[in-house]
Amino acid sequence: DIQMTQSPSTLSASVGDRVTITCRASQSISSWLAWYQQKPGKAPKLLIYKASSLESGVPSRFSGSGSGTEFTLTISSLQPDDFATYYCQQYNSYRWTFGQGTKVEIK
Amino acid sequence: QVQLVQSGAEVKKPGSSVKVSCKASGGTFSSYTISWVRQAPGQGLEWMGRIIPILGIANYAQKFQGRVTITADKSTSTAYMELSSLRSEDTAVYYCARVARELIDYWGQGTLVTVSS
């Protein structure tokens, strides 16, 4: 199975900060990468698909980039509602795999 | 409005099996893939497998191969995930999810399975 590695595991930031999360794949996945946001006790929510396409209804402060094996999720100006855990997920293979998650905490 | 409604929480003994159901409404059940994803307490998301109801074909993550069975009943728009030989590490919230455009567009509410002696 394709391994997905996220960094950092935890990130402390303040409202208004620019935040970047990295996701690396163990082999090329082209642009078949999604980013999800999850809050405690809730199912994940899709933010970005195909590495850089913004899901409908998701604020434009979220953006994604990358291809092949290296990807990033950027939040341009962190808002109070953005404190959550973020996961990358590859769907290049039908055997999906997720990154281990990045928790964005209040500094 | 699409809804995926899962069965209720379960408490199981080590070595036993659990079967979680996921009933879909508001869409054409057979037209979509249903995936199962689990999340252990305080841990990340883990894809377990999927079923394509219109074909009746299931695929599984290597980690769960031989221990998980995913099925679907088109007549009742219900998918099932059965996990056998349960151990304490299987304690988790189990989610079903509808897949469209190769992506999850709807999630079930989650089912907590607790494995404890």
Interface residues (C-beta under 8 A of the other chain):
Chain A: D1 W32 A34 Y36 Q38 A43 P44 L46 Y49 Y87 Q89 Y91 Y94 R95 W96 T97 F98 G99 Q100 G101
Chain B: S35 G44 L45 E46 W47 R50 N59 A61 Q62 K63 Y95 A97 R101 E102 L103 I104 D105 W107 G108 Q109 G110
